[in-house]
Amino acid sequence: MLFPEKIAEVMGGQAILRRRIRSLSDLDRSVSSGLPKGTLRHVVDRVYSARSDARRALYLVVPEATFKRRTRLSAEESGKTERLARVIALAEHVWDHREDAREWLTKAHPELGGKAPMAAALTELGARQAEEILDKLFFGLPV
């Protein structure tokens, strides 16, 4: 249920990535080489409508001063950005409505230790937990 094109679209698509993503290999090459910093802004803006919330989320991935002086994200920061985009893409697929997905992504969830899925997704294991919950929701299994 992993759609590289949808993940790329959450990250701003070809306009921001400067290449078309058609496969996981394409996505991996983009992430490994360092994403344009606009991808991170696009990802957090997709979930947070309030600028202050979006800024706070952005600076959890890249410190403010670093973000302001760079044009590209490091490989590690790019990996975090892709991970957030992947969870967002899956949530939008499961909920089939961007606003419902946005609400789910930003509300504390008991299965994530009381963290919101976006906060949990800052780590690989947290993202996997959020994806597992979304898979269960999609297939109608108890969460």
Secondary structure as GFF3:
##gff-version 3
##sequence-region A 1 143
A	DSSP	alpha_helix	4	10	.	.	.	ID=ss1
A	DSSP	alpha_helix	13	17	.	.	.	ID=ss2
A	DSSP	alpha_helix	24	32	.	.	.	ID=ss3
A	DSSP	alpha_helix	37	47	.	.	.	ID=ss4
A	DSSP	alpha_helix	51	61	.	.	.	ID=ss5
A	DSSP	alpha_helix	64	69	.	.	.	ID=ss6
A	DSSP	alpha_helix	75	95	.	.	.	ID=ss7
A	DSSP	alpha_helix	98	106	.	.	.	ID=ss8
A	DSSP	three_ten_helix	110	112	.	.	.	ID=ss9
A	DSSP	alpha_helix	117	120	.	.	.	ID=ss10
A	DSSP	alpha_helix	124	138	.	.	.	ID=ss11
###
